[in-house]
Amino acid sequence: MGGLGPGIGGFEILVIGLVALLVVGPKDLPMLMRKVGQFVGKARGMANEFRASFDEMARQSELDDLRKEVEALRSGQGMYALGADAD
């Protein structure tokens, strides 16, 4: 089941490696693989940053909603104000 991502398994990786070996040659293949590894690392880092910022925005939105609910309860409006926000 090992692979790089969805739809890319071990056999596909082997075929890609063989094609790269034929196209680039054995002399330049290590340099190419190093650059590919660096690119994949940067792409994963950017994806992780995006995911973290998206999660932070979701948490912030949830906190804002909770603050509104608490303020509505404190102001004495109770559940009536909360029901009006849901509409």
PDB file as gemmi writes it, atoms N, CA and C in Angstrom:
CRYST1    1.000    1.000    1.000  90.00  90.00  90.00 P 1                      
ATOM      1  N   MET A   1       0.818  -1.196   0.000  1.00  0.00           N  
ATOM      2  CA  MET A   1       0.000   0.000   0.000  1.00  0.00           C  
ATOM      3  C   MET A   1       0.856   1.252   0.000  1.00  0.00           C  
ATOM      4  N   GLY A   2       2.165   1.140   0.184  1.00  0.00           N  
ATOM      5  CA  GLY A   2       3.017   2.315   0.277  1.00  0.00           C  
ATOM      6  C   GLY A   2       3.048   3.102  -1.003  1.00  0.00           C  
ATOM      7  N   GLY A   3       3.159   4.389  -0.857  1.00  0.00           N  
ATOM      8  CA  GLY A   3       3.210   5.255  -2.022  1.00  0.00           C  
ATOM      9  C   GLY A   3       3.345   6.699  -1.589  1.00  0.00           C  
ATOM     10  N   LEU A   4       3.443   7.558  -2.566  1.00  0.00           N  
ATOM     11  CA  LEU A   4       3.609   8.973  -2.278  1.00  0.00           C  
ATOM     12  C   LEU A   4       2.300   9.691  -2.037  1.00  0.00           C  
ATOM     13  N   GLY A   5       1.267   9.253  -2.638  1.00  0.00           N  
ATOM     14  CA  GLY A   5      -0.002   9.948  -2.498  1.00  0.00           C  
ATOM     15  C   GLY A   5      -1.120   9.089  -3.026  1.00  0.00           C  
ATOM     16  N   PRO A   6      -2.291   9.679  -3.111  1.00  0.00           N  
ATOM     17  CA  PRO A   6      -3.421   8.904  -3.613  1.00  0.00           C  
ATOM     18  C   PRO A   6      -3.230   8.539  -5.079  1.00  0.00           C  
ATOM     19  N   GLY A   7      -3.347   7.264  -5.372  1.00  0.00           N  
ATOM     20  CA  GLY A   7      -3.247   6.815  -6.755  1.00  0.00           C  
ATOM     21  C   GLY A   7      -1.836   6.535  -7.225  1.00  0.00           C  
ATOM     22  N   ILE A   8      -0.838   6.754  -6.382  1.00  0.00           N  
ATOM     23  CA  ILE A   8       0.547   6.480  -6.775  1.00  0.00           C  
ATOM     24  C   ILE A   8       1.075   5.396  -5.850  1.00  0.00           C  
ATOM     25  N   GLY A   9       1.273   4.211  -6.396  1.00  0.00           N  
ATOM     26  CA  GLY A   9       1.747   3.087  -5.610  1.00  0.00           C  
ATOM     27  C   GLY A   9       3.194   2.762  -5.913  1.00  0.00           C  
ATOM     28  N   GLY A  10       3.635   1.642  -5.407  1.00  0.00           N  
ATOM     29  CA  GLY A  10       5.022   1.224  -5.577  1.00  0.00           C  
ATOM     30  C   GLY A  10       5.411   0.982  -7.021  1.00  0.00           C  
ATOM     31  N   PHE A  11       4.529   0.359  -7.785  1.00  0.00           N  
ATOM     32  CA  PHE A  11       4.844   0.079  -9.185  1.00  0.00           C  
ATOM     33  C   PHE A  11       4.990   1.367  -9.987  1.00  0.00           C  
ATOM     34  N   GLU A  12       4.114   2.327  -9.743  1.00  0.00           N  
ATOM     35  CA  GLU A  12       4.190   3.595 -10.457  1.00  0.00           C  
ATOM     36  C   GLU A  12       5.484   4.337 -10.131  1.00  0.00           C  
ATOM     37  N   ILE A  13       5.886   4.285  -8.871  1.00  0.00           N  
ATOM     38  CA  ILE A  13       7.137   4.933  -8.471  1.00  0.00           C  
ATOM     39  C   ILE A  13       8.316   4.273  -9.178  1.00  0.00           C  
ATOM     40  N   LEU A  14       8.292   2.952  -9.275  1.00  0.00           N  
ATOM     41  CA  LEU A  14       9.353   2.226  -9.968  1.00  0.00           C  
ATOM     42  C   LEU A  14       9.425   2.630 -11.437  1.00  0.00           C  
ATOM     43  N   VAL A  15       8.286   2.724 -12.099  1.00  0.00           N  
ATOM     44  CA  VAL A  15       8.256   3.122 -13.512  1.00  0.00           C  
ATOM     45  C   VAL A  15       8.782   4.543 -13.680  1.00  0.00           C  
ATOM     46  N   ILE A  16       8.363   5.453 -12.806  1.00  0.00           N  
ATOM     47  CA  ILE A  16       8.846   6.835 -12.881  1.00  0.00           C  
ATOM     48  C   ILE A  16      10.356   6.877 -12.685  1.00  0.00           C  
ATOM     49  N   GLY A  17      10.860   6.087 -11.735  1.00  0.00           N  
ATOM     50  CA  GLY A  17      12.304   6.041 -11.506  1.00  0.00           C  
ATOM     51  C   GLY A  17      13.070   5.517 -12.703  1.00  0.00           C  
ATOM     52  N   LEU A  18      12.564   4.475 -13.337  1.00  0.00           N  
ATOM     53  CA  LEU A  18      13.232   3.927 -14.522  1.00  0.00           C  
ATOM     54  C   LEU A  18      13.223   4.913 -15.686  1.00  0.00           C  
ATOM     55  N   VAL A  19      12.105   5.590 -15.895  1.00  0.00           N  
ATOM     56  CA  VAL A  19      12.036   6.595 -16.966  1.00  0.00           C  
ATOM     57  C   VAL A  19      13.001   7.735 -16.674  1.00  0.00           C  
ATOM     58  N   ALA A  20      13.056   8.173 -15.417  1.00  0.00           N  
ATOM     59  CA  ALA A  20      13.991   9.238 -15.050  1.00  0.00           C  
ATOM     60  C   ALA A  20      15.428   8.794 -15.281  1.00  0.00           C  
ATOM     61  N   LEU A  21      15.741   7.554 -14.960  1.00  0.00           N  
ATOM     62  CA  LEU A  21      17.087   7.029 -15.179  1.00  0.00           C  
ATOM     63  C   LEU A  21      17.435   7.036 -16.659  1.00  0.00           C  
ATOM     64  N   LEU A  22      16.489   6.654 -17.504  1.00  0.00           N  
ATOM     65  CA  LEU A  22      16.737   6.635 -18.946  1.00  0.00           C  
ATOM     66  C   LEU A  22      16.856   8.043 -19.523  1.00  0.00           C  
ATOM     67  N   VAL A  23      16.034   8.969 -19.064  1.00  0.00           N  
ATOM     68  CA  VAL A  23      16.033  10.325 -19.619  1.00  0.00           C  
ATOM     69  C   VAL A  23      17.223  11.130 -19.111  1.00  0.00           C  
ATOM     70  N   VAL A  24      17.459  11.106 -17.814  1.00  0.00           N  
ATOM     71  CA  VAL A  24      18.504  11.939 -17.213  1.00  0.00           C  
ATOM     72  C   VAL A  24      19.862  11.259 -17.267  1.00  0.00           C  
ATOM     73  N   GLY A  25      19.879   9.979 -17.055  1.00  0.00           N  
ATOM     74  CA  GLY A  25      21.141   9.248 -17.024  1.00  0.00           C  
ATOM     75  C   GLY A  25      21.598   9.025 -15.597  1.00  0.00           C  
ATOM     76  N   PRO A  26      22.434   8.016 -15.399  1.00  0.00           N  
ATOM     77  CA  PRO A  26      22.858   7.665 -14.038  1.00  0.00           C  
ATOM     78  C   PRO A  26      23.751   8.725 -13.395  1.00  0.00           C  
ATOM     79  N   LYS A  27      24.429   9.522 -14.201  1.00  0.00           N  
ATOM     80  CA  LYS A  27      25.352  10.526 -13.663  1.00  0.00           C  
ATOM     81  C   LYS A  27      24.599  11.668 -12.974  1.00  0.00           C  
ATOM     82  N   ASP A  28      23.539  12.149 -13.601  1.00  0.00           N  
ATOM     83  CA  ASP A  28      22.809  13.299 -13.071  1.00  0.00           C  
ATOM     84  C   ASP A  28      21.593  12.916 -12.234  1.00  0.00           C  
ATOM     85  N   LEU A  29      21.291  11.641 -12.136  1.00  0.00           N  
ATOM     86  CA  LEU A  29      20.103  11.209 -11.398  1.00  0.00           C  
ATOM     87  C   LEU A  29      20.149  11.584  -9.912  1.00  0.00           C  
ATOM     88  N   PRO A  30      21.274  11.422  -9.198  1.00  0.00           N  
ATOM     89  CA  PRO A  30      21.281  11.817  -7.778  1.00  0.00           C  
ATOM     90  C   PRO A  30      20.975  13.302  -7.570  1.00  0.00           C  
ATOM     91  N   MET A  31      21.519  14.157  -8.442  1.00  0.00           N  
ATOM     92  CA  MET A  31      21.253  15.588  -8.330  1.00  0.00           C  
ATOM     93  C   MET A  31      19.768  15.876  -8.575  1.00  0.00           C  
ATOM     94  N   LEU A  32      19.194  15.215  -9.583  1.00  0.00           N  
ATOM     95  CA  LEU A  32      17.777  15.398  -9.886  1.00  0.00           C  
ATOM     96  C   LEU A  32      16.916  14.939  -8.715  1.00  0.00           C  
ATOM     97  N   MET A  33      17.236  13.792  -8.148  1.00  0.00           N  
ATOM     98  CA  MET A  33      16.458  13.273  -7.022  1.00  0.00           C  
ATOM     99  C   MET A  33      16.563  14.197  -5.808  1.00  0.00           C  
ATOM    100  N   ARG A  34      17.734  14.775  -5.584  1.00  0.00           N  
ATOM    101  CA  ARG A  34      17.918  15.714  -4.483  1.00  0.00           C  
ATOM    102  C   ARG A  34      17.022  16.936  -4.679  1.00  0.00           C  
ATOM    103  N   LYS A  35      16.996  17.460  -5.908  1.00  0.00           N  
ATOM    104  CA  LYS A  35      16.160  18.631  -6.193  1.00  0.00           C  
ATOM    105  C   LYS A  35      14.678  18.292  -6.070  1.00  0.00           C  
ATOM    106  N   VAL A  36      14.301  17.108  -6.531  1.00  0.00           N  
ATOM    107  CA  VAL A  36      12.903  16.681  -6.393  1.00  0.00           C  
ATOM    108  C   VAL A  36      12.548  16.569  -4.911  1.00  0.00           C  
ATOM    109  N   GLY A  37      13.451  16.019  -4.120  1.00  0.00           N  
ATOM    110  CA  GLY A  37      13.213  15.905  -2.680  1.00  0.00           C  
ATOM    111  C   GLY A  37      13.060  17.261  -2.011  1.00  0.00           C  
ATOM    112  N   GLN A  38      13.894  18.221  -2.408  1.00  0.00           N  
ATOM    113  CA  GLN A  38      13.779  19.567  -1.860  1.00  0.00           C  
ATOM    114  C   GLN A  38      12.442  20.198  -2.240  1.00  0.00           C  
ATOM    115  N   PHE A  39      12.039  19.999  -3.496  1.00  0.00           N  
ATOM    116  CA  PHE A  39      10.762  20.543  -3.950  1.00  0.00           C  
ATOM    117  C   PHE A  39       9.597  19.931  -3.180  1.00  0.00           C  
ATOM    118  N   VAL A  40       9.637  18.618  -3.003  1.00  0.00           N  
ATOM    119  CA  VAL A  40       8.566  17.937  -2.263  1.00  0.00           C  
ATOM    120  C   VAL A  40       8.536  18.432  -0.818  1.00  0.00           C  
ATOM    121  N   GLY A  41       9.705  18.624  -0.221  1.00  0.00           N  
ATOM    122  CA  GLY A  41       9.764  19.141   1.145  1.00  0.00           C  
ATOM    123  C   GLY A  41       9.163  20.530   1.260  1.00  0.00           C  
ATOM    124  N   LYS A  42       9.488  21.400   0.300  1.00  0.00           N  
ATOM    125  CA  LYS A  42       8.920  22.751   0.317  1.00  0.00           C  
ATOM    126  C   LYS A  42       7.411  22.709   0.108  1.00  0.00           C  
ATOM    127  N   ALA A  43       6.957  21.851  -0.798  1.00  0.00           N  
ATOM    128  CA  ALA A  43       5.517  21.744  -1.061  1.00  0.00           C  
ATOM    129  C   ALA A  43       4.781  21.245   0.179  1.00  0.00           C  
ATOM    130  N   ARG A  44       5.350  20.267   0.865  1.00  0.00           N  
ATOM    131  CA  ARG A  44       4.722  19.767   2.090  1.00  0.00           C  
ATOM    132  C   ARG A  44       4.695  20.849   3.159  1.00  0.00           C  
ATOM    133  N   GLY A  45       5.789  21.608   3.266  1.00  0.00           N  
ATOM    134  CA  GLY A  45       5.831  22.697   4.242  1.00  0.00           C  
ATOM    135  C   GLY A  45       4.762  23.744   3.971  1.00  0.00           C  
ATOM    136  N   MET A  46       4.606  24.110   2.697  1.00  0.00           N  
ATOM    137  CA  MET A  46       3.578  25.088   2.342  1.00  0.00           C  
ATOM    138  C   MET A  46       2.187  24.537   2.618  1.00  0.00           C  
ATOM    139  N   ALA A  47       1.972  23.259   2.327  1.00  0.00           N  
ATOM    140  CA  ALA A  47       0.667  22.646   2.595  1.00  0.00           C  
ATOM    141  C   ALA A  47       0.382  22.627   4.094  1.00  0.00           C  
ATOM    142  N   ASN A  48       1.397  22.328   4.898  1.00  0.00           N  
ATOM    143  CA  ASN A  48       1.214  22.321   6.350  1.00  0.00           C  
ATOM    144  C   ASN A  48       0.910  23.721   6.873  1.00  0.00           C  
ATOM    145  N   GLU A  49       1.598  24.741   6.335  1.00  0.00           N  
ATOM    146  CA  GLU A  49       1.321  26.121   6.742  1.00  0.00           C  
ATOM    147  C   GLU A  49      -0.106  26.511   6.385  1.00  0.00           C  
ATOM    148  N   PHE A  50      -0.538  26.154   5.175  1.00  0.00           N  
ATOM    149  CA  PHE A  50      -1.896  26.472   4.744  1.00  0.00           C  
ATOM    150  C   PHE A  50      -2.911  25.797   5.649  1.00  0.00           C  
ATOM    151  N   ARG A  51      -2.682  24.524   5.938  1.00  0.00           N  
ATOM    152  CA  ARG A  51      -3.599  23.773   6.795  1.00  0.00           C  
ATOM    153  C   ARG A  51      -3.647  24.383   8.191  1.00  0.00           C  
ATOM    154  N   ALA A  52      -2.486  24.768   8.727  1.00  0.00           N  
ATOM    155  CA  ALA A  52      -2.444  25.355  10.065  1.00  0.00           C  
ATOM    156  C   ALA A  52      -3.178  26.691  10.099  1.00  0.00           C  
ATOM    157  N   SER A  53      -2.993  27.524   9.077  1.00  0.00           N  
ATOM    158  CA  SER A  53      -3.685  28.812   9.065  1.00  0.00           C  
ATOM    159  C   SER A  53      -5.187  28.619   8.881  1.00  0.00           C  
ATOM    160  N   PHE A  54      -5.579  27.657   8.074  1.00  0.00           N  
ATOM    161  CA  PHE A  54      -7.007  27.370   7.898  1.00  0.00           C  
ATOM    162  C   PHE A  54      -7.616  26.883   9.208  1.00  0.00           C  
ATOM    163  N   ASP A  55      -6.919  25.990   9.914  1.00  0.00           N  
ATOM    164  CA  ASP A  55      -7.403  25.499  11.203  1.00  0.00           C  
ATOM    165  C   ASP A  55      -7.513  26.639  12.213  1.00  0.00           C  
ATOM    166  N   GLU A  56      -6.541  27.549  12.190  1.00  0.00           N  
ATOM    167  CA  GLU A  56      -6.565  28.693  13.104  1.00  0.00           C  
ATOM    168  C   GLU A  56      -7.764  29.592  12.809  1.00  0.00           C  
ATOM    169  N   MET A  57      -8.057  29.824  11.535  1.00  0.00           N  
ATOM    170  CA  MET A  57      -9.225  30.636  11.180  1.00  0.00           C  
ATOM    171  C   MET A  57     -10.512  29.960  11.641  1.00  0.00           C  
ATOM    172  N   ALA A  58     -10.591  28.645  11.511  1.00  0.00           N  
ATOM    173  CA  ALA A  58     -11.778  27.913  11.955  1.00  0.00           C  
ATOM    174  C   ALA A  58     -11.932  28.014  13.468  1.00  0.00           C  
ATOM    175  N   ARG A  59     -10.823  27.867  14.194  1.00  0.00           N  
ATOM    176  CA  ARG A  59     -10.878  27.986  15.655  1.00  0.00           C  
ATOM    177  C   ARG A  59     -11.304  29.391  16.063  1.00  0.00           C  
ATOM    178  N   GLN A  60     -10.757  30.394  15.372  1.00  0.00           N  
ATOM    179  CA  GLN A  60     -11.098  31.776  15.694  1.00  0.00           C  
ATOM    180  C   GLN A  60     -12.581  32.041  15.444  1.00  0.00           C  
ATOM    181  N   SER A  61     -13.105  31.500  14.367  1.00  0.00           N  
ATOM    182  CA  SER A  61     -14.527  31.666  14.061  1.00  0.00           C  
ATOM    183  C   SER A  61     -15.392  31.016  15.132  1.00  0.00           C  
ATOM    184  N   GLU A  62     -14.994  29.837  15.574  1.00  0.00           N  
ATOM    185  CA  GLU A  62     -15.737  29.158  16.633  1.00  0.00           C  
ATOM    186  C   GLU A  62     -15.682  29.953  17.929  1.00  0.00           C  
ATOM    187  N   LEU A  63     -14.512  30.534  18.239  1.00  0.00           N  
ATOM    188  CA  LEU A  63     -14.391  31.345  19.446  1.00  0.00           C  
ATOM    189  C   LEU A  63     -15.269  32.583  19.357  1.00  0.00           C  
ATOM    190  N   ASP A  64     -15.320  33.213  18.192  1.00  0.00           N  
ATOM    191  CA  ASP A  64     -16.173  34.389  18.017  1.00  0.00           C  
ATOM    192  C   ASP A  64     -17.637  34.034  18.243  1.00  0.00           C  
ATOM    193  N   ASP A  65     -18.062  32.888  17.711  1.00  0.00           N  
ATOM    194  CA  ASP A  65     -19.445  32.448  17.912  1.00  0.00           C  
ATOM    195  C   ASP A  65     -19.731  32.190  19.389  1.00  0.00           C  
ATOM    196  N   LEU A  66     -18.784  31.563  20.075  1.00  0.00           N  
ATOM    197  CA  LEU A  66     -18.969  31.300  21.506  1.00  0.00           C  
ATOM    198  C   LEU A  66     -19.024  32.601  22.298  1.00  0.00           C  
ATOM    199  N   ARG A  67     -18.190  33.573  21.929  1.00  0.00           N  
ATOM    200  CA  ARG A  67     -18.215  34.869  22.619  1.00  0.00           C  
ATOM    201  C   ARG A  67     -19.574  35.547  22.447  1.00  0.00           C  
ATOM    202  N   LYS A  68     -20.128  35.480  21.255  1.00  0.00           N  
ATOM    203  CA  LYS A  68     -21.447  36.073  21.011  1.00  0.00           C  
ATOM    204  C   LYS A  68     -22.505  35.394  21.873  1.00  0.00           C  
ATOM    205  N   GLU A  69     -22.427  34.073  21.974  1.00  0.00           N  
ATOM    206  CA  GLU A  69     -23.392  33.341  22.793  1.00  0.00           C  
ATOM    207  C   GLU A  69     -23.267  33.723  24.259  1.00  0.00           C  
ATOM    208  N   VAL A  70     -22.035  33.829  24.754  1.00  0.00           N  
ATOM    209  CA  VAL A  70     -21.816  34.190  26.155  1.00  0.00           C  
ATOM    210  C   VAL A  70     -22.316  35.601  26.410  1.00  0.00           C  
ATOM    211  N   GLU A  71     -22.032  36.529  25.518  1.00  0.00           N  
ATOM    212  CA  GLU A  71     -22.500  37.905  25.689  1.00  0.00           C  
ATOM    213  C   GLU A  71     -24.021  37.974  25.668  1.00  0.00           C  
ATOM    214  N   ALA A  72     -24.651  37.190  24.807  1.00  0.00           N  
ATOM    215  CA  ALA A  72     -26.115  37.172  24.759  1.00  0.00           C  
ATOM    216  C   ALA A  72     -26.686  36.637  26.061  1.00  0.00           C  
ATOM    217  N   LEU A  73     -26.057  35.617  26.614  1.00  0.00           N  
ATOM    218  CA  LEU A  73     -26.527  35.061  27.883  1.00  0.00           C  
ATOM    219  C   LEU A  73     -26.291  36.037  29.029  1.00  0.00           C  
ATOM    220  N   ARG A  74     -25.161  36.743  29.014  1.00  0.00           N  
ATOM    221  CA  ARG A  74     -24.849  37.706  30.071  1.00  0.00           C  
ATOM    222  C   ARG A  74     -25.777  38.915  30.020  1.00  0.00           C  
ATOM    223  N   SER A  75     -26.155  39.326  28.843  1.00  0.00           N  
ATOM    224  CA  SER A  75     -26.988  40.524  28.717  1.00  0.00           C  
ATOM    225  C   SER A  75     -28.435  40.256  29.107  1.00  0.00           C  
ATOM    226  N   GLY A  76     -28.760  39.016  29.399  1.00  0.00           N  
ATOM    227  CA  GLY A  76     -30.098  38.690  29.845  1.00  0.00           C  
ATOM    228  C   GLY A  76     -31.044  38.344  28.717  1.00  0.00           C  
ATOM    229  N   GLN A  77     -30.576  38.395  27.515  1.00  0.00           N  
ATOM    230  CA  GLN A  77     -31.434  38.069  26.392  1.00  0.00           C  
ATOM    231  C   GLN A  77     -31.633  36.567  26.289  1.00  0.00           C  
ATOM    232  N   GLY A  78     -30.701  35.838  26.835  1.00  0.00           N  
ATOM    233  CA  GLY A  78     -30.825  34.392  26.905  1.00  0.00           C  
ATOM    234  C   GLY A  78     -30.926  33.722  25.554  1.00  0.00           C  
ATOM    235  N   MET A  79     -31.738  32.709  25.497  1.00  0.00           N  
ATOM    236  CA  MET A  79     -31.842  31.878  24.303  1.00  0.00           C  
ATOM    237  C   MET A  79     -32.582  32.570  23.167  1.00  0.00           C  
ATOM    238  N   TYR A  80     -33.350  33.623  23.469  1.00  0.00           N  
ATOM    239  CA  TYR A  80     -34.074  34.311  22.396  1.00  0.00           C  
ATOM    240  C   TYR A  80     -33.101  34.951  21.412  1.00  0.00           C  
ATOM    241  N   ALA A  81     -32.039  35.567  21.928  1.00  0.00           N  
ATOM    242  CA  ALA A  81     -31.047  36.197  21.052  1.00  0.00           C  
ATOM    243  C   ALA A  81     -30.292  35.145  20.263  1.00  0.00           C  
ATOM    244  N   LEU A  82     -30.030  34.020  20.881  1.00  0.00           N  
ATOM    245  CA  LEU A  82     -29.311  32.962  20.179  1.00  0.00           C  
ATOM    246  C   LEU A  82     -30.153  32.395  19.050  1.00  0.00           C  
ATOM    247  N   GLY A  83     -31.451  32.260  19.265  1.00  0.00           N  
ATOM    248  CA  GLY A  83     -32.337  31.752  18.228  1.00  0.00           C  
ATOM    249  C   GLY A  83     -32.451  32.712  17.063  1.00  0.00           C  
ATOM    250  N   ALA A  84     -32.389  34.001  17.324  1.00  0.00           N  
ATOM    251  CA  ALA A  84     -32.466  34.993  16.248  1.00  0.00           C  
ATOM    252  C   ALA A  84     -31.221  34.950  15.387  1.00  0.00           C  
ATOM    253  N   ASP A  85     -30.066  34.669  15.988  1.00  0.00           N  
ATOM    254  CA  ASP A  85     -28.823  34.569  15.215  1.00  0.00           C  
ATOM    255  C   ASP A  85     -28.833  33.362  14.300  1.00  0.00           C  
ATOM    256  N   ALA A  86     -29.526  32.302  14.689  1.00  0.00           N  
ATOM    257  CA  ALA A  86     -29.532  31.075  13.896  1.00  0.00           C  
ATOM    258  C   ALA A  86     -30.327  31.236  12.613  1.00  0.00           C  
ATOM    259  N   ASP A  87     -31.279  32.180  12.586  1.00  0.00           N  
ATOM    260  CA  ASP A  87     -32.096  32.383  11.381  1.00  0.00           C  
ATOM    261  C   ASP A  87     -31.340  33.105  10.371  1.00  0.00           C  
TER     262      ASP A  87                                                      
END                                                                             
